[in-house]
Amino acid sequence: MFTKSFMDNLNARLINWNKTAEKTRQRKSKPRFFTVSGVDIDELYTPASINTEGNDDYYFDKIGLPGEYPYTRGVHHTMYRTRLWTMRQFAGMGTPKQTNERFKYLLKSGGTGLSTAFDLPTLMGYDSDHSRSLGEVGKCGVAVDSLADMEILFDGIDLSKVSTSMTINSSASMALAMYLCVAEKQGVPFDQVRGTLQNDILKEYIAQKEFIFPPRPSLRLITDMMEYCTKHVPQWNTISISGYHIREAGATAVQELAFTLADGFQYVESAIEAGQDVDEFAPRLSYFFNAHSDFFEEIAKYRAARRIYARYMKEKYGAKKERSWLMRFHTQTAGCSLTAQQPENNIVRVALQALSGVLGGTQSLHTNSMDETLALPSEKAAKIALRTQQVIAHESGVVNTIDPLAGSYFVEALTDKMEAEVEAYFEEIERRGGVLQCIEEGFFQRELAKSAYRYQREIETKERTIVGVNDYVEDDEEIEIPILYIDKQVETDQVAFVKKIRAERDGTAVKETLDNLRRVARGEGNTFEAILDCSRVYVTLGEMCDVLREEWGEYVEPASAMMAS
């Protein structure tokens, strides 16, 4: 990309520049300059920072053009000049009726997609009247026990016109089945239903810990759903392979990318082993990344992600169609970066993080609300978060040209470094026996724990400044922003409603469909089809999960997963 004479001239001039710069280095503002992930940043980046030696085609091999392999500059040819990213705001609280009202509020405010948060009992496969659900119903998301709740949740919302994301994993099959039943009742053909299901169980074992069943039957649930949706719900993204929660658990940017891609490739391999055609299911895989606070590191992460994914899908997994090489991803600003101290500062943090997601080429974006470290978002805070995206889209000018940071020596060097370090993790994962073995022996978990500890120590020793937390602190600070509270009546009403549904439904149909689910779980057949049949007759999510618990058991993370070296 650069001639030898040019590089010789540059290196000579850099020697002279370095001598001059040495005179002022003693004045530098802090002892070390490094990213959120702890990567040291050079003082200056030039063409010498990019390793192009012996590769005259570096530009086409590593950077390229938007919408063309290796997709470093984006998966679409014209990116945001043709279509803006989907603006999603996470919503879910209390009863389905309350969340339905928030959905309509966000759509009226200009949101272009829905993102659904479920409460802890729903995520863990328990109905609202289960003893383990006490005190948790509707608290961290919406309570959904049966199809009746899903009908209320999307009442008055045309599922043929809205894209819906659902953040749920162990019990994801039940949530999607109920959603499809709502579409069925609305008269919306399955091939018109659009959205994304998180459904990433591997990252639960690694980071978030909201697992129910052991890894291998959990993978069966996912591959069965992939098979069904490939045939019948072609616009639905069956898995959103999620680095977000891995990053929230303490991962560096490299770890987030490496572990997330490794999980994604495990799903690809599992589907291929189940007899599915990679070019049939791969276009419906999507990814979900965290937008943390280090602006340029995050942009480099997204660019490296597309490049690595395209190469592996093409060269390792033999995908022939270009659509199978495309990494499409959703981005959410970093919840772990929000502070309870001086919460209005979170508006600024979120704006910068969202901008990195846009400059990194995301297809969908969620901006956190300033109050989310304290409670579920209030309406005002949620609107400010949405308006943040709209200001970036319509006022900043960053959508006017595609990948405006391409060719930046700093950004390209960071992207190359990110790719190399991810490859090193891939080699280590392979050496240890693959993703499932690494989960079972606790490799991923220990790596996250070490990174989280390092980051926290940097804050405590003030090597890293967090505004309002360890510097620029205000004495006797009072938080004056309104906080959303979930009334205790929510649980009382939801428990009464699930009992009412059980009393009114067809008991014979419930027994028949649950018996069929048990047979399929024990033997062969598609588990998702059996779950869909259960949902149609108002079998509850907890009842379906209980059958699978009885047949497959519950996963208990071994102590050795966190203690082994």
N, C-alpha and C positions, 0 to 999 in steps of 0.2 A: 504494500500500500504506500510505503514511503521508500524512496531510493536510498542506496547506501550513502551517497554523497550528502543527501539531506540529513540523514541520521548522524553522520560524522560531524557535520556543521552544528547540528543541534546540541550534540553532546559536548562539543568544545565551548559553545556559548553557555551551556548550563554550568560548566566548571567556573567560568568567570562570574556568572550570576550568583553562584553559591558563595563565592568569596565576598561579594558585595553584601549579600543578604546576611552574612554572618555577623556583620556589625550591629544589626538590629534584633538578632534572635534573643538576646538577653532580655528584651522587653516583652516577650510573649506573655499573653494573658493568663495562661494556665500551663502546668507542667506536661500535660499529655492531652492529645487530641485523638479521640476514638469514637466509634459508633456506639449505638445502644447495645450492640452485640459484643462490644469489646474489641473490635477490629481497629488497629491503629491506622490513622489517616495520614498520608504523606503531605508534606508541606505544599507541594506543587505537582500537578499532573500535566504531562506533555505527551506527544506521540511516543516518546521513549517509555512511557508507562504501559503502553499496549504492546503485547508481544506479537508483532507481525512478521518477525524474521522468518524467512523461508516460505511465507504464505502470501503470495501476491493477490490471492483471492480472499483475503481476510474480510473485506467489506461484505462480500456476498456470502461467505461461510458463516460469519458471526453476526452481522448486522442485517443486511439485506433490505428488502422493501416490504412495506406493510401488506398483509394479506398473502405473503409468499414465504415459503420455507426459508429459514427456520422460524419465522414469525416473531423474531426478537422485537420488531417494531409494531406488532399488533396482529390480531387474527383476521381483521377486516381491511379491505383495501382502502376505504375512505374513512374509517373509524368514525369520530364524532361529528364530522362534517355532514354525514348522511343521517346518523341516528345517535342521539345521546344515550348514555348508559341508563339502565333502569334504576330509578330512584326508589329504593325500598326503605321503609321505616319499620323496625321491629315493633310488634304490638302483640300484647297478650296479657290479660290480667283479669282476675275474678271469674265471673261467669261468661259463657259464650255470648250472652246478650250485651254485656259491657264491652267485650272485645269487638263485637260487630259494630257497635257505635264508634269505637276508635278507628276501626278500618274505614268506615264511611267518612269520618272526619279527615283522615289522612288522604283519602282519594279526592275529597273535595278541595283539599289544600294543595293539590298538584302532584301527589304521589302517583307513581306509574306502576307500582307493584306492591303486593302485600307480603309481609314476612311475619310468620306466626310463632310466638313463643308459647310453650306449653308448661303447665305447672309440674312440680316434681313428682307427684303421684302418677300423672300421665306418662312422664318420661320413664319412670321405673316400672310401669305396667301394673299399677294398682288403681282400682276404682276409688271414687271419692269417699265411699262409706267404709273402706278398709281401715283397720285399726292403725296401720302404718301411715295413713294419709292424714291423721289427726293434726291439725294446726298448719298444714301445708297446702290446703286446697285453694287454688286461685292466687297463691302468693307470688310466685316468680313467673307466672304465665297463666294461660287460660286452662281451666279444667275441662277435659273432654273424656267422657265415659263411654258414649255410644254414638251411633249415627244421629240420634235426636239432638245431641249437642252440636255436632258438625252442621246440621241443618240450620240451627239457630245462628251459629258462628258466621255462616255465609248467606244468611237471609237477605234478599234484596240486592245481592251482588252477582252479576252475570259471570259465571265461570268460563264462558267462551270469550270474554273480553278482558280478563285480568289474569296476570301471571302471579302465582302464589308460591311462596317459599315456606317450608315448614321445618323448623329446627327441632328434630326429634330423631332418635337413633335406635335404641333397642326395640322400641314399640313402633317403629316407623311404618312397618307394613300395615298395621292396624289403622294408623292415621291416614295413609294414602288410600286404603280401601274405603274408609268412610267418606273421604273427599270425593272419590270417584262415584260413590253411591249418590252423593248430593248432585253431582253433574248429571247422573242418570235421571234423577228425579226432576232436574231442570230441563231435561231434553237435550242436553249438550252431548254430542258424540264424543267418545273417548279420544278420538284423533284430533279434537279441537282443544283439549285440555292442556294448558301450559303451566309449567312451574318447575320447582326443584325441591327434592326431598334430601335432607342432610344424610341420613341413613349411613353414616360412616362409623361403623362399630369399632374398627381397629383403633381409631384415635381415642375411643372411650377407654380402652384398656391401657393406652399410653398416658392419657392426660386427664380427661374429665371424670372418668370412673362411674359413669351412668350406664353400666352394663347389667344385663339380666342373665343371659345364657352364655355358655362357654363359647370360645371363638369359632370353632368349626361349624356347629349348627347355626351360629349367627351368620356365618358366611353363606350358608345354604339359603337362609331367608333372603339375603341380598341378591344372590344369583338367580333365585326363583323370581324375584320381583323384576330383575333386569330382563329376564326372558319374557315375562308377561308384557311388560311395558314396551319392549322392542316390537312386539307383535301388535299390541292394541292401543298403546298410549305413546305414539312416536314423538310427540313434542315435549314429553315429560323427562326432565333430568333425574334419573333414578338414584344417583349418588352425588352428593356435594362433598368431595373428599376434602377434609377440613384441617387446614393448618392453623386456623384461628385459635382453637382451644389448646393446641400444642404450644402456641406462642404465649397464650394467657397463663399457661402453667409454668412459664419461665424459660422457654426455649429462646435461643438466639435466632436471628433471621436465617442463618444457614441451616440450623437444626429444624426450624419450621419447614423450610423448603425440602430438605432431604428426607425427613420422616414422612411428610405429607405425600411426596412423590413415591416413596417406597410403599406406603399404604395403597396408593392408587394403582401401582403396578401389581400389587398382590391381588387386588380386585380383578384386574385385567386377566391375570393368570388363572384365577379361580373360575372366571367365566369361560375362558378358553378350555380349561380342563372339563367343564360341564358340557362341552360340545357346542358352545355358542361361537358365532362368527365375529371376529374382532371388528370388522367393518360394519356389522349390524348394530352392535351395542356401544362401541366407543364414541360415536357422535353424541350420545346422550349422557356422557360422563361430564361432570363439571367440578370445579375446585372452588375453595373458599379460603381466602387469605386474610391475615391481619394487617392493618396499616398502622404500624407503630410510629414512634416519634422521630426517628432518624430519617429525614426526608429523602436523601439520596440513596441510602442503603435499601430502603423499601422499594424505590423505583428500580434499582438494579435487581432486586429479588424477583420482581414480576417479569422483567425482561429475560432473566436467566431461566425462570420457570418455563416460559413458553418454548425457549430454545431446547432445553433438556427434554421436555415432554415430547416435542415433535420428533427429535432424533430417536428416542427410545421406541415410540409407537411405530415409526417407520422401519427402523433397522433391527430392533430386537423382537418386536411382536408382529412384524410383517404386515401391518395395515397398509392397504393399497390406496384407499380413498383419502384425499386431502382432508376431508372433514374429520377423519379419525386422528389426524395429527394435531388438530387445533386444541389448544388448552383454553377453554372459556372459564372465566372465574368471577366470583362475587367477592367483594372486599367489604370489610367492616372495620371501622376505626377501633383503636385498641382500648378495650374496657379497662385493662390493667393499668393504663396510663392516667386514667381519670383520678382526681384527688377530691377527697371530702373537704379538705382545706381550700378556701377561696374557689368554690366550685365554678364561678363564672370564668375562671381561667381555662376551664375545660372547653369552652366554646372555641377559643383560639387553638388549643391542641387539636381538636377535632377538625377544624378547618384546614390546618396544615396536613394532617394525616389524610384527609379526604383528597386534597390536592395531589398528594403523592400517588394515591390510587388512580386518579384520573390520568396523571402524567405517565403512570405505569401501564395504562391501557386496559383498565377493568371494564367488564361488561355490565356490572351491577354494583351498586354501592349503598351501604347503610352507614349513616352518621349517628354516632351515639349522642344521647342527650346529656346536658351538663349535670343533671341530677342523678344519673344512673349509678353512681357509687353510693348513693344514699337510699334510693328506692326505685321502684318502677317509674318510668318517665311520666311527668305531668304533661297535660296537653300543650301548655305553652313551651316547655322545654323541647318536646317532640317537634313542634312547628319550627322552632329556631334551628334545630338540627336539619330539618328538611330544607329550610330556606338557605342554609349554608351550601348545600348542594346546588341549589338553584342559582345562587350568586356565582359560584364557580362556573356553572354551565353558561350563564348568560352575560356575565359582566367581566370575567377575568381575561377573556381572550385566549385561554389555553386550548379551546376546542377548535381554533381556526386552522391549525396545521397539525399534521399527524406526527406523533412522537417527537416533539420539538427538542428533546435533550439528546437525541441520537447524535453520535459523533463527538459528544463531550468526552474529553480524554478521561476525566474523573469517572463519569458514569460508565463508560465502556470498560475501564480498568476494573471498577467495582463489579460489573456484570461478569467479566471473565473470572475474577477471583471467586465470586459466589459459585459459579459453575464448577470450578476446579475443586472447591471445598465440599460441594455436594457430592461430586464423584468420589471423593475420598470416603465420605460416609457410606455411600453405596457399597464400596468395596468392603468396609468393615461389617456392614449388615450381612452381606453375602458370606463373609468369612465366619460369621457367628451362626449361620444356618438359616438365614432369611427372616422375614418380618415376624412370623408367628413364634419362631424360636426366640427372637429378641424380646418379644412381649413377655413370653413365659419366663425368661431368665431375668427380666427387669432391666435390660440394657437401655432402652429408651427412657424409662422412668429415672434411672440414675443420672443420665446425661442432662435431663431437664432439671433435676434437683441441684446439680452442680452449677448450672448456669443461673438458676434462680438465686442461689446463695451468693454467687459472685456479684450479681446485679444489686442485691439488697445491701451487701457490704459496701459497695461503691457509694450508695446513698448514705449509709450510716457514717462513713468516713468522710463524706463530702467530696469524694473524688468525682462524683456525679451530682450535678445540681438539679433539683426538682423544685421549681418555683412555688413558693408558698408552703413547702414541706420542710426542706432543710436549708432554705435560704429565702430571703424576702418574706420572712414570716411576720404575721401580724399578731400582736398580743391581744388576748381577750376577743378573739374573732367570733362574731355571731353570724350564723348561716340564716339568711333572710329569704332564700328562695322557697317557693311552695313545694311541699312533699306530698306525693300520692300515697294514701293509705288504703289497704284492702280491709273492708269491714268484716267482722266475724260472721255477719249474717250470710256472707257469700258461701261459706262452708255449709251452714245449716240448709240453705236453699238448694245447693248442689246435691247434698246427700239425699234430701227429700225427692229431688227430681230423678236421680238414678234409681231409687227404690220404686218410684211411680212407673218408670219405663219398664222395669222388670215385671211389675205386676200386670201391665197391660199388653205385653207382647205375646206372640204365639209360642208357648212353651215347647210344643212338639217340634216346631221348626228350629228352635234354639238348640234342643238336644241333638237333633239330627245333624245340624251343621257342625256343632262342637265334636260330635263323635267322628265325623268325617275329617275334621282337622287333626284329631288324634291319630287316625289311621294314616293320614298323609305324613304326619310328623314321624311316625314309627317306620314308615316304609318309603315308597316312591310317590311321585306325583308332585305337583306344584303347590307349595305351601301358600303362595299368594292367592291363587284361585280359591283355595279353601277359606282363607281369611276374608276374601271378598264376599263369599257366600254367607259367612257368619255375620258380617257387617250389615248385609241387606236385611237381616231379620232382627237387628238390634241386639245382637250379642255384644256384651260390653268388652271394652279393651282389657280389663282385668281378667275377665273370664277366659278370653283367648290366651292371654299370657300365662294364666294358671295351668291350662292344658299343656302348653309348651314347657313350663317349668317341671311339670310332672314327668314329661317324656324325655326332656333333655337335661334337666338339672339346672341349678343356678351356679354361676361362676363365682368363685372366691379367689381373689388374688393371693397367690402363695407369698408367705413372708419372705421367701428367698428372692422374690422379684425386686425387693427394695434393699435387701441386705447383701446379696451376692456381689462379689467383686468382678 
